[in-house]
Amino acid sequence: MNAQTEKLLIPGAAGAIEVARDVAPEARGVAVIAHPHPLFGGTMDNKVVQTLARAFVQCGWSTLRFNFRGVGQSAGAHDEGRGEAEDLLQVVEQLAPQGPLCLAGFSFGAFVTSHAVASLTSQRDIHKIALIGTAASRFNVLPIAAELHERTLVVHGEADDTVPLASVMDWARPQVLPVTVVPGGGHFFHGQLPLLRSLVVRHLRA
């Protein structure tokens, strides 16, 4: 993401996990960000993932992006979300074991993040959550606990043709969890990444 980005390899259940760390000066805590679907080109260098990382760093959070198993230098093979949630939890356990924590994910990564949130809620105080382009039409995205709703930002493009907005509304409606809709936005927010970044920054500063 920038010249200061540190690349790490940490042990995971399927072997090494490749991690990119960006340290914010006088960091408030750590944000872990999950990338889109590995079988469709998703990596930790995805533009939406990098936009999320920049927003967190701008707001004083060090960030950890990582490649799911089977991507880049991460060992193993795609595991339909189960192993990927394990990977995310390993990153938290080894590189952000204590202190303030934020979790964010894009598309498939938002689905994985929902499972990590469910696993961590009883163990950690999750400061903020950001779910972008949540892949609710394709995967079993878990509901967000009611006590975390005010800390959760859900953003979706109105014209997303990969994950229809209606599917995210169907997921959010029973929870009465608000969804921020970007007018005319597509799945990858082409031409609207600065807007996405400002929405995340506004949420982090709220």
C-alpha positions as CSV (number, residue, x, y, z in Angstrom):
1,M,0.0,0.0,0.0
2,N,2.9,2.3,0.7
3,A,6.7,2.2,1.2
4,Q,6.2,1.5,4.9
5,T,4.1,-1.6,4.4
6,E,5.6,-4.6,6.2
7,K,5.2,-8.1,4.8
8,L,5.0,-11.0,7.3
9,L,4.6,-14.7,7.2
10,I,2.9,-16.2,10.2
11,P,1.9,-19.9,10.9
12,G,-1.7,-20.9,10.3
13,A,-3.7,-24.1,10.3
14,A,-3.0,-24.8,6.6
15,G,0.6,-23.5,6.7
16,A,2.0,-20.0,6.3
17,I,-0.3,-16.9,6.1
18,E,1.0,-13.9,4.2
19,V,0.2,-10.6,6.0
20,A,0.7,-7.0,5.1
21,R,1.0,-4.6,8.1
22,D,0.7,-0.8,7.9
23,V,1.4,0.8,11.3
24,A,-0.3,4.1,12.2
25,P,1.6,6.5,14.3
26,E,0.5,6.3,17.9
27,A,-2.0,3.6,16.9
28,R,-5.3,3.4,18.7
29,G,-5.4,-0.3,18.0
30,V,-5.5,-2.8,15.1
31,A,-7.9,-3.4,12.2
32,V,-7.9,-6.7,10.4
33,I,-9.3,-6.6,6.8
34,A,-10.5,-9.6,4.8
35,H,-10.3,-9.7,1.0
36,P,-12.8,-10.9,-1.7
37,H,-13.2,-14.3,-3.1
38,P,-9.9,-16.1,-3.8
39,L,-11.2,-18.1,-6.7
40,F,-12.2,-14.9,-8.6
41,G,-8.9,-13.0,-8.2
42,G,-9.4,-11.7,-4.7
43,T,-6.2,-10.8,-2.8
44,M,-5.1,-8.5,0.0
45,D,-4.0,-6.0,-2.7
46,N,-7.6,-5.6,-4.0
47,K,-8.4,-1.8,-4.4
48,V,-11.4,-1.9,-2.0
49,V,-9.3,-3.6,0.6
50,Q,-6.5,-1.1,0.2
51,T,-9.1,1.7,0.4
52,L,-10.3,0.3,3.7
53,A,-6.8,0.1,5.0
54,R,-6.1,3.7,4.1
55,A,-9.2,4.8,5.9
56,F,-8.3,2.9,9.1
57,V,-4.7,4.2,9.0
58,Q,-6.0,7.8,8.4
59,C,-8.1,7.4,11.6
60,G,-5.1,6.1,13.7
61,W,-5.5,2.3,13.4
62,S,-2.7,0.0,12.3
63,T,-4.0,-2.4,9.7
64,L,-3.4,-6.1,8.9
65,R,-4.4,-7.3,5.4
66,F,-3.7,-10.9,4.7
67,N,-4.1,-13.5,1.9
68,F,-6.5,-16.3,2.6
69,R,-5.1,-19.9,2.2
70,G,-4.0,-20.7,-1.3
71,V,-3.5,-17.0,-2.3
72,G,-0.1,-15.4,-2.9
73,Q,2.4,-16.8,-0.4
74,S,-0.3,-18.2,1.9
75,A,-0.2,-22.0,2.0
76,G,-3.2,-24.4,1.6
77,A,-6.3,-24.4,-0.6
78,H,-9.6,-22.6,-0.7
79,D,-12.0,-23.9,2.0
80,E,-15.3,-22.1,1.2
81,G,-15.1,-19.8,4.2
82,R,-14.5,-22.3,7.0
83,G,-10.7,-22.3,6.8
84,E,-10.6,-18.7,5.8
85,A,-12.4,-17.7,9.1
86,E,-9.7,-19.8,10.8
87,D,-7.0,-17.7,9.0
88,L,-8.6,-14.5,10.1
89,L,-8.8,-15.6,13.7
90,Q,-5.1,-16.7,13.5
91,V,-4.1,-13.2,12.3
92,V,-6.0,-11.7,15.3
93,E,-4.6,-14.2,17.8
94,Q,-0.9,-13.8,16.7
95,L,-0.7,-10.1,15.6
96,A,-3.5,-8.4,17.6
97,P,-3.9,-10.6,20.7
98,Q,-5.1,-7.7,22.9
99,G,-6.2,-4.1,22.9
100,P,-8.7,-2.3,20.7
101,L,-9.7,-4.3,17.6
102,C,-11.6,-3.5,14.4
103,L,-12.8,-6.0,11.8
104,A,-13.6,-5.3,8.2
105,G,-14.2,-7.3,5.0
106,F,-15.2,-6.8,1.4
107,S,-17.5,-9.2,-0.5
108,F,-16.5,-12.8,0.4
109,G,-14.3,-11.2,3.0
110,A,-17.4,-9.6,4.6
111,F,-19.0,-13.0,4.9
112,V,-15.8,-14.4,6.5
113,T,-15.7,-11.4,8.8
114,S,-19.2,-12.0,10.0
115,H,-18.1,-15.5,11.2
116,A,-15.0,-14.0,12.9
117,V,-17.2,-11.4,14.7
118,A,-19.5,-14.2,16.0
119,S,-16.4,-16.1,17.3
120,L,-14.8,-13.1,18.9
121,T,-17.7,-11.3,20.4
122,S,-17.6,-13.1,23.7
123,Q,-13.8,-12.8,24.0
124,R,-12.9,-9.3,22.7
125,D,-14.3,-5.8,22.6
126,I,-14.8,-5.2,18.9
127,H,-14.5,-1.4,18.5
128,K,-15.8,-1.0,14.9
129,I,-17.0,-3.3,12.1
130,A,-17.1,-2.5,8.4
131,L,-18.8,-4.8,5.9
132,I,-18.5,-3.7,2.3
133,G,-20.3,-5.4,-0.7
134,T,-21.4,-8.1,1.7
135,A,-21.8,-11.4,-0.3
136,A,-25.2,-12.2,1.2
137,S,-26.6,-13.7,-2.0
138,R,-23.8,-16.3,-2.2
139,F,-22.9,-17.3,1.4
140,N,-24.3,-17.7,4.8
141,V,-23.5,-14.3,6.3
142,L,-24.1,-14.4,10.0
143,P,-26.2,-11.7,11.7
144,I,-24.4,-9.1,13.7
145,A,-25.2,-9.1,17.4
146,A,-27.7,-6.3,18.3
147,E,-25.2,-4.7,20.8
148,L,-22.7,-4.2,17.9
149,H,-25.1,-2.5,15.5
150,E,-24.1,1.0,16.4
151,R,-20.4,0.0,15.8
152,T,-21.2,-1.6,12.4
153,L,-21.1,0.0,9.0
154,V,-22.7,-1.9,6.1
155,V,-22.1,-0.3,2.6
156,H,-23.5,-1.6,-0.6
157,G,-23.6,-0.3,-4.2
158,E,-27.1,0.3,-5.6
159,A,-26.2,-1.1,-9.0
160,D,-24.1,-4.1,-7.7
161,D,-24.6,-6.9,-10.2
162,T,-22.4,-9.4,-8.4
163,V,-24.3,-9.2,-5.1
164,P,-27.8,-7.7,-5.6
165,L,-28.6,-5.0,-3.1
166,A,-31.9,-6.8,-2.4
167,S,-30.1,-9.8,-1.0
168,V,-28.2,-7.6,1.5
169,M,-31.5,-5.9,2.5
170,D,-33.0,-9.4,3.0
171,W,-30.1,-10.2,5.3
172,A,-30.2,-6.8,7.2
173,R,-34.0,-6.5,7.5
174,P,-34.6,-9.1,10.2
175,Q,-31.8,-7.5,12.3
176,V,-33.0,-4.0,11.6
177,L,-29.4,-3.3,10.7
178,P,-29.0,-0.1,8.6
179,V,-27.4,-0.4,5.2
180,T,-25.6,2.6,3.6
181,V,-26.4,2.5,-0.2
182,V,-24.1,4.2,-2.7
183,P,-26.3,5.5,-5.5
184,G,-25.2,3.9,-8.8
185,G,-22.4,2.1,-7.1
186,G,-21.2,-1.2,-8.5
187,H,-19.6,-4.1,-6.6
188,F,-16.1,-2.7,-6.9
189,F,-17.1,0.9,-6.4
190,H,-15.2,2.0,-9.6
191,G,-14.9,5.8,-9.5
192,Q,-16.3,5.9,-6.0
193,L,-13.5,4.7,-3.9
194,P,-12.9,8.2,-2.4
195,L,-16.5,8.2,-1.4
196,L,-16.2,4.8,0.2
197,R,-13.1,5.9,2.1
198,S,-14.9,8.9,3.4
199,L,-17.9,6.8,4.6
200,V,-15.5,4.5,6.5
201,V,-13.6,7.5,8.0
202,R,-16.9,9.1,9.1
203,H,-17.9,5.8,10.7
204,L,-14.6,5.4,12.5
205,R,-14.7,9.0,13.8
206,A,-18.3,8.8,15.0
